[in-house]
């Protein structure tokens, strides 16, 4: 039911514009996210120490519960700059190999999910609305995100090793507009079958945690867990992850949600030159 409601919401209608050009049609929202992201970038304290993050030697020095699909085990030969790359929306058209072709109408245009007041994903009166259309109760919405973020492990090491990964980039995590001194960063990638993996890294404590989740081929929705936590699930849209500022919704169980922002970080200067 949620998928059906979602598909109807993102589909343009007589009184409902499409969501592919959301930011162009709502420049105030673009300015809002850009201003938030700019505040974080100007305060980011790790520009001088992040040169080798997410490279072979970095992962060796940061052992953690990588998870069955984590690409660290197989792609350690990539230089660090590989994982900071910015994806292009059109590249997804030939990247994914879904087991069942998704409805073409869902992928006819990218969909930008803008969470919170004045956005296009709003929690109001015990209902989640997308593009003005009721989708589900907040509890149902959170439960569906948790289901999407629950990824079956690979059958064996050979299946995991055969997976190809497209980098989605590296981001700082800000939990509100006053959270400009970001210590957490998140590095993400996606397989051809829509599995999302990556690393959550706390630069202040030098601790790393695995990320696992997936893309829903029927809605463009992305949901993932941080480490092995059962309570915290992050969701956003695939198109969001091609942007420099990425609004996300954080679900704490089924009772609480918060609107966070991922801010794309520039790669180390040495890698930009390569």
N, C-alpha and C positions, 0 to 999 in steps of 0.2 A: 504493500500500500504506500509506504513512504517513497519508494522508487517511482511509482506511478504519479503520485502527487508532485514529486520533484521534477519529473519530466514535463508535466503540464506547466509548472512554474517557469522553467527556463525557456519554454517554447514561446516565441512571440505570438501575441494575440491582438484582437482589436483594441483592447484597453490595457494591454500589457506589452511594453517594449521588451525586446530581447536584452540579454545581459552581456553580450559580447563586447559592446562599446560602453559599458557602464561608466568607466572612469572618464572617457571623453565626454559623455553626456552629463557627468556630475563632477566638474572640475573642483568644486569645493571639497569633495571627498578625496580626490587625488592630492590636493594641497594639504589636507588634514594628515594623511598618511606620510606624505613627503616631509612635513614639518616634524612629525614624531620621529621618523627615521633619521632626519638630519641631526636632531638633538642627540641621538644615540651615537651616530658616527663621529660627531665632534668631541664626544666624551670617551670614545673607546680607547682603552689604555694599553692595548696589546699590539699596536702596529709594529713595534720594534722586536717582538719576540715570536711572531707567528710564522716566520719564514718556512719552517719545516713541518708545520702542523699537517697531519694526515699523509705523511710520506712513509716509506718503509721503516726508517729508523724510529720515527715517532710512534708507530703502532707497536713496535717491539718494546718500546719503553712505557707503553700504556696498556698493559694487558687488562682485559675485562671480559665479561660474559658476552661474547660477540654475537651469539645466536647462529642458528644453522645457516641462514642466508647471508651472513655478513661477508661482504666482498673483500675484506682485509685479507682473508686467508688465500685468496687467489690472485688479487690484483696489486700486490705489493710493489711491482716494478714501476708503476706509474709515479711520475714525479709529483710533489705535493700540489703543484698548480693545476693538475688534471681535475682535482676534486673541487676546485673553485670556479669551474666554468659555468657560464650562463646558458641555460637551454633556450632554444627557439621553439615557439609553439608549433610551427609547421613540421618540425622534425618528428613530432609524435605521430604524425599520420602514417609513417612507414616504420616506426619503432615497435609498436605493440603488436603482439601476435596473440590476440585473445582467443581463448578456446572456442567461444561462441561470439560471432560478430555482434557488437553492440548496436543498438538502434542508431541509424545514421543521423537522425535529427538531433541527437544529443551531441554529436561531434561535428555538426555542420558549422558551428562557430565556437570559439573559446568562451568560457563563462567565468567571469570574475565574481567571486563571492566576497562581499563587503559586509563584515559582521558589525552589529551594534546599531545604536540610534542613528538614523539618517542613512543607514546602509540598506542592503537588499536582503540580508539575513537577520531577522529581528525576532527576539523573544518578547511576546506581548500577550497579556491576558491568558497565561497558561497555554500558549500555543506558539510554535515556531513558524514564522512566515518567511517564505523565499519569494522575492519579487512580488510581494503583496498577496501571495497565495498561501493558505494554511497547509502545512506539511504534516505535523505531528505534534504531540505534546512534548515539552522539554525532556521528560524522562524517556519517552520513546525515541526521540531524536538522539539522545546520548547513548542509549542502548544500541541503536543501529550503528553509531560511530564505533562503539566498542567491538561490535561484531566484525566490522570492516577491518579494524586494527588487529584482529586476531589472525595471525598467519600460520597455517600448518607448516611444520618444518619440512625440509627436503627429505626425500626418501632415503638418500644416502649421500656420501661426500661427492660422488661423481655427478649427481644431479646439481648439487650446489656449485661445483666447480664449472659446470657448463653454462651457468647463467651469465649473461652479458649485462653490463651496468652502464647506464647513462647518468653522468653527474648532473645534479640539480643545483649545486652551489653550496656555499657556506654562509651562514647567517648568524647574527647576534640575536638573542632573545630578549625582548622587553615586555614586561608584564603590565605596564601602564606608562602613561606619558611622562611620569616623574621618574621612571626607572631608566635613567640615561647611562648609568655606570654599569653596563652589562658585563657580567663575568661569564655567563653561559653562552656558548656558541653551538650551533647545530649544523652538521654536514650531511647532505642527503643525496641519494641516487636511486634510480628505479630500473628494474629489469624489464625485459621485453614482455613478460607476462604480468606486469603491473605490481610486482612486489617492491615495496619501498624499504630501503635499509639506510643505515648511516650511523653517525656517532654524535652523542651529546657530550660536550667537553666543558668542564669548569676550569677556567684558566687560573683562578685563585687557589684552588685546592689541587690542581693538576690531576683531576680524576676524570675518567672517560666511562661512558655508558653506551650500550648498543641501542639502536632504534629499529623497530620492525613495524611494518604496516603494509598497506596496499592501496591501489587505485581502484575505484569502482567504475567499470567500463560503461555502466548505464547512466551515470550521473556526473562524471568528472570529479567526484568527491575523492579526497585523499584523507586517510586517517592512520595514525600510528601511535604506538606506545613508546614511552621513554623507559628503557631497561625492562625489567620484569614487573613493573608496577601494574596493579589491576585497576587502580583508581583514576589515574590521569591518562586521558586520551586527547591528542591534539588532532584537529581536523582543519582542512583548508581545501582549496580547489587546485587542480593540476595547473591551470593557467596562472593562478596566483603565484605559483612557484617559478614562473618565468619573469616575474617582476622584481624590482629592487626593494619594494616594501610589500610584505606578504601578510595581510591580515589573517589571523587564525582564531579559532574558537577552542578554548581549553575546557574539557569536561572533567570535573572532579566527581566521579561516580555519576549518579543520575540526578543529584540534587543541586549542584552548583555549576555554573559556567562563567568563564571570564573571557574577555576579548583581548588577545595579545597581538604583538607584532613581531614578525621576523624581518630583520634588516640585513639585506645582502651586503656582505663585506667584500672589499676589493682584495684581490690576491696580493701576496707579497710582491714588492716592486721587482725583485729578481725574476719572478715567474711571469710578470707582465711583459717583460722584455723578450721572453722565449717564444 
